[in-house]
Amino acid sequence: MRSVRMASRSGMAWWLLAAAGPLMMLPGSQALAGEDGDGCAHFAWNVSHELAVMKQTPLTVAAGAKPGKDVPRVRLEKLYELELVRQGSVTYAVTPAKLRSDDSAQGGLVRLRVDREGLYRVSITSGHWIDIVDGSDFIKSKDFIRARACERPSKIVEFELPPGRDLTLQLSGVPDQKILLAITRVSP
C-alpha cells in the first residue's frame, strides 16, 4: 500500500512539474532568464551600467604572465578582450586564493589604478577566479554574483579599492583562453 501511495505522489509531483512548465524557475533554466529570453535581465543587483559597458567594442590586450611594469594597464569603464596564457606559466604577484591545478587552466595579470576610494565591480565573461592584489596583500572581495545565462557578463565581483595605487588583477582557474573584462565604479 505504501509503494502505491509513493508512486501516486511522485506521479502527482511529475504532473505538477509538467503543468507548471514555463512558470518553473529552476537554477540554470531558461525560465530563470525571464520570459524575454534575456539571461542578463534578472541579476539580483542593478547592473545596467555594467551591461552597457559590456556592449562596447573590446580593446584586445595580452594579459601579463609575471608581475612588473610590463603588465598591461586597464582603465575603468572600458571593455577589454584579454588573451590569457597557460596558468602554469604565470607567476602571480600572490598565489591566487583559490588556485585550481588544472592543466588546461588559463590565467594572467593586468594592472589598474583608481582615483577615488570606493566600491568597484570587475565583470567578466567566464568563471575565472578573480583576485586583486595591493603590493603583497589581497584586497578581499565584498560580494559576487553569477548569471550563467548571461554572456556579457556572466560573473561580477565587487571590491572596495584604495585610490592612487597600482593594483594587480589576477585571473586563474578556467580553460577559456580569451575573455571579456570591464571594471566599473559603483555609484555611491
SEMAR-211724 format. One record per residue: x, y, z of N, C-alpha, C, O, CB in turn; residue in three letters. Coordinates in steps of 0.1 Angstrom, whole numbers, plus 5000, padded with zeros to 4 digits. Glycine has a CB too. Layout:
N
XYZXYZXYZXYZXYZALA ...
***
This chain:
188
500849885000500050005000500950135000500650224993499150005012MET 502050125008502950245009503550274995503550384991503950225019ARG 504050174988504650194975503650254965504050334956505250064969SER 502350214966501350274957501150424960501050504951499950204959VAL 501150464973501050604977502250684972502050794966500950614992ARG 503450624973504650694969504650714954504950814949505950614973MET 504250604946504150614932503150724928503350794919503850484926ALA 502050724935500950824933501450964935501251054928499750794941SER 502250974946502751114950503751154939503751264935503351114963ARG 504751064936505751104926505051124912505551214905506850994925SER 504051054909503251084897502651214897502651294888502250974894GLY 502051254909501451384911502551494910502251594904500751384925MET 503751474916504751574916505251594901505451704897505951524924ALA 505351484894505751494879504651574872505051654864505951354873TRP 503451544874502351614867502351764871502251844862500951554871TRP 502651794884502651934888503852004881503752124876502851944903LEU 505051934880506151994873505852024859506152124853507351904875LEU 505251924852504951934838503952044836504052114826504451794832ALA 502952054844501952154843502452294845502052394838500752134852ALA 503452304854504052444857504852484845504852604842504852434869ALA 505452394838506152424825506952554826507952564834505252434814GLY 506652654818507452774817507452854830508252954831507052854806PRO 506552824839506552904851507652864861507952944870505152894858LEU 508152744859509252704868510452784866510852824855509552554865MET 511152824877512352904877513452824884513752854896512153044883MET 513952724878515052644884516352704880516552754869514952494879LEU 517352694889518652744885519252684873519052564871519652724897PRO 519752764864520352714852519252694841519652664829520952584854GLY 518052724844517052704833516852834826517152944831515652654839SER 516252834814515952954806514853034813514853154811515652914792GLN 514052964820512953044827513553144837512953254839511952944834ALA 514653114842515353204851515753334844515853434850516553134858LEU 515953314831516453434823515253534821515553644816517053384810ALA 514053494823512953574821512253544808512753464800513353724820GLY 511053584807510253554795510753604782510553544772508853604797GLU 511553714783512053764771513353694766513853724755512453914773ASP 513853594773514953514769516253584772517353534768514853474755GLY 516253704778517453774781518053724794517553764805517153924781ASP 519153654794519753594806520353704815520753674826520753494802GLY 520453824810521053934817520054024825520354114832521954024808CYS 518753994823517754074828517454054843516754134849516454054820ALA 517953944848517553914862518653894872518653814880516753784862HIS 519753984871520753984881520054034894519054114893521954084877PHE 520553994905520054034918520454184921519754244929520553944929ALA 521454234914521854374916521454454904521154394893523354384918TRP 521454584905521254674893522654674886523554734891520754814897ASN 522754614875523954604867523854674854524554634844524454454865VAL 522854764852522654834840523854904834524154904822521554934841SER 524654964843525955024839526954924834527554944823526555104851HIS 527054814841528054714836527554654823528454624814528154604847GLU 526254634821525754574809526054674797526354634786524254544810LEU 525954804800526254904789527654904785528054904774525755044794ALA 528554894795530054894792530354764785531254764776530854904806VAL 529754654788530054524782529554524767529954424760529354414789MET 528754614763528354624749529354704740529154704728526954694748LYS 530354764746531354834738532154734729532154614731532354904748GLN 532854794720533754714712535054694720535654794724534054784697THR 535454574722536554554731537954594725538154574713536654404736PRO 538854634734540254654730540954524734540854474745540854784738LEU 541754474724542454344727543754374734544554454730542754274714THR 543954294745545154304753545654164757544854084760544854394766VAL 546954154756547654024760547854044775548654124779548953994752ALA 547353954783547553964798548953934801549653854794546653864805ALA 549453994812550853964816550953824822550053764827551254074826GLY 552253774822552553644828553353654840553553554847553153564818ALA 553853774844554653794856554553934860554454024852556153754854LYS 554553964873554354104878555454194873556554154870554354104894PRO 555154324872556154414868555554524859554354524857557254354861GLY 556454614855555954724846555454684833554754764826557154824844LYS 555754564828555254514815553854464815553254434805556154404810ASP 553254454827551854404828551054514823551154634827551554364843VAL 550154484813549254594808548354654818547854594827548454534796PRO 548154784816547254864825545854874818545754904806547755004828ARG 544854844826543454864820542854984827543155014839542554734823VAL 541955044820541255164825539855134829539255034824541355284815ARG 539255214838537855204841536955234830537355304821537555294853LEU 535755174830534755204820535055164806534455214796534355354821GLU 536055074804536455034791536254874790536454814800537855074787LYS 535954824778535854684777537154624770537654684760534654644768LEU 537654524776538854464771538654314768537954244775540054474781TYR 539254274757539354124754540754084758541754124752539054094738GLU 540854004769542053964774542453834768541653734768542053954789LEU 543653824763544253694758545053644769546153704773545153714745GLU 544653534775545253474786546353374782546453334770544253404795LEU 547153324791548253234789548053104798547253114807549653294791VAL 548753004795548652884803548952914817550052974820549652774798ARG 548152884826548252924840549552884846550152954855547152864849GLN 550052764842551352714847552552804844553552794850551652574842GLY 552352884834553452984830553353114836554153204834553552994815SER 552253134844552053264851552753274865552553174872550553294852VAL 553453374867553953404880553053504887553053624882555553454880THR 552353464896551353564902552053644913553053604919550253484909TYR 551553774915552053864925551953794938552853804947551353994924ALA 550853734941550553654953549753524948548953544939549653734963VAL 550153414953549453294949547953314950547453354961549853164957THR 547153284939545753304940545053234952545453134956545053254927PRO 544053304957543353254969542753124966542553044976542353354974ALA 542353094954541752964950542352924937541852944926540152984949LYS 543552854938544252814927543952674923544152574931545752824929LEU 543352654911543052524906544252474898544752554890541752524897ARG 544652354900545852304893545452224880546152124877546652214902SER 544452264873544052204861545052244850545352364848542652244857ASP 545552144842546552164832546052254821546752324814547052034826ASP 544652254819544152334808543752484812543352564804542852274802SER 543952514825543652644831544452754824545652734822543752644846ALA 543852864822544452984817544453094827543553094836543753034804GLN 545353184827545453294836546153414831546653414819546053244849GLY 546353504839547053624835546853744845546153734855546653674822GLY 547653854842547653964851547354094843547854104831548953974858LEU 546754184849546654324844546754414856546454384867545254344836VAL 547154544853547254644864546154744862545554764852548654714863ARG 545754804874544754904874545055004885545854974894543354844876LEU 544455124883544655234893543355304893542755334883545855324890ARG 542855344905541655424906541955554913542855554922540455344914VAL 541255664910541555794915540755814929541255894937541155904906ASP 539655744930538855764942538655634949538455534943537455834939ARG 538655644962538355524970536855494968536055584967538655544986GLU 536555364968535155334966534955184962535855104961534455424956GLY 533655154959533255024955533355014940532755094933531854984960LEU 534054904935534254884921533854744917533854654926535754914917TYR 533454724905532954594900533854544889534154624880531554594896ARG 534354424890535054354879534054264872533554164879536354284884VAL 533854284860532854204852533654124842534454174835531754294845SER 533353994841534053904831533053814825531853794830535153824838ILE 533453754814532553664806532953514809532653424801532653694791THR 533653484819534053344823533853324838533353414845535453314818SER 534253204842534153174856535553184863535753134874533653044858GLY 536553254857537853264863537753324877536853404881538753364855HIS 538653274886538853324899539553464897540453474890539753234908TRP 539053564904539553704904540053744917539453734927538453804899ILE 541353784917541953834929542453974925542954004914543153744934ASP 542454074935543054194933544054214944543754194956542054324933ILE 545354244940546454244950547054384950547254454940547554144945VAL 547254434963547854564966549154534972549254494984546954654975ASP 550254544964551654504969551654354970551754284960551954574982GLY 551754314983551754164985550554124993550454014999552954124993SER 549454204994548254175001547054164992546854244983548054285012ASP 546154074995544954064988543954174993543954215004544253924990PHE 543254224983542054314987540854214986540554164976541854434977ILE 540254194998539154104999537954144992537554264992538854075014LYS 537354054984536154094977535054114987534954054997535753984966SER 534054204983532954234991531754144988531054094997532454384989LYS 531654114975530454024971530753984957531554034950529154104973ASP 529953884952529953854938528653804934527753764942531053744935PHE 528453804921527153754915527453674902528453714895526153864913ILE 526753574899526953494887525653474880524653444886527653354890ARG 525653494867524453464859524953394846525253454836523653594855ALA 524953264847525453174836524753194823525253174812525453034840ARG 523453234824522653254812523053384805522553414794521153254815ALA 523753474812524153604806525653584800526553544808524153714817CYS 525853624788527153614782528053724786529253704789527053604767GLU 527553844786528353964788527654054799526854134796528454044775ARG 528054034811529053944818528353824824527053824825529754024828PRO 529053724827528453614834528853614849528253534857528853484827SER 529853694852530353694866530753844869531453904861531453594869LYS 530353894881530754024886531154014900530453954909529554124884ILE 532354074903532854064917533154214921533654294914534253984918VAL 532654244934532854374939534054384949534254294957531554424946GLU 534754494948535954524956535854664961535554754953537254484949PHE 536254684973536554824979537954854976538854794981536154834994GLU 538254954966539554974962540155104967539455204969539654974947LEU 541455104971542155224976542555314964542855264953543355194985PRO 542555444966542955534955544455554953545255534962542355674957PRO 544855584941546255624938547355524940548455554942546555734946GLY 546955394938547955284940547855194928546855164922547755204953ARG 549055134924549055034913548554904919549154854929550455024907ASP 547454854914546954724919547054624908547054654896545454744923LEU 547154494911547254384902546054304902545654254913548554304904THR 545354284891544254194890544754064884545354064874543054264881LEU 544453954891544853824887543753734884542653734890545653754899GLN 543853664873542853574868543453434868544553414864542253614854LEU 542653334872543153194873541953094873540853124876544053174885SER 542352974869541452854871540552804861539852704863540752884882GLY 540352874849539452824839540152814826541052894823538152924839VAL 539652724817540352704804540152804793540852804783539952574799PRO 539252894795538952994785540253074782540853134791537753094789ASP 540653084769541853154765541653304763542553384764542453094753GLN 540453334759540053474757538853514765537853434764539853514742LYS 538853624772537653664780537453814778538353884774537753624795ILE 536253854781536054004781536054044796535553974804534654034774LEU 536554164798536754214812536454364811536854444802538154194817LEU 535754414822535454554824535454584839535054504847534154604817ALA 536054704842536054744856535254874857535554974850537454764861ILE 534254884866533454994867533355044881533454964891532054964861THR 533055164883532855224897531355214900530555254892533355364898ARG 531055174912529655164916529255304921529955364930529455054928VAL 528255364916527855494921527455494935526755404940526655544912SER 527855594943527555604957526055614960525655624971528255714964PRO 
***
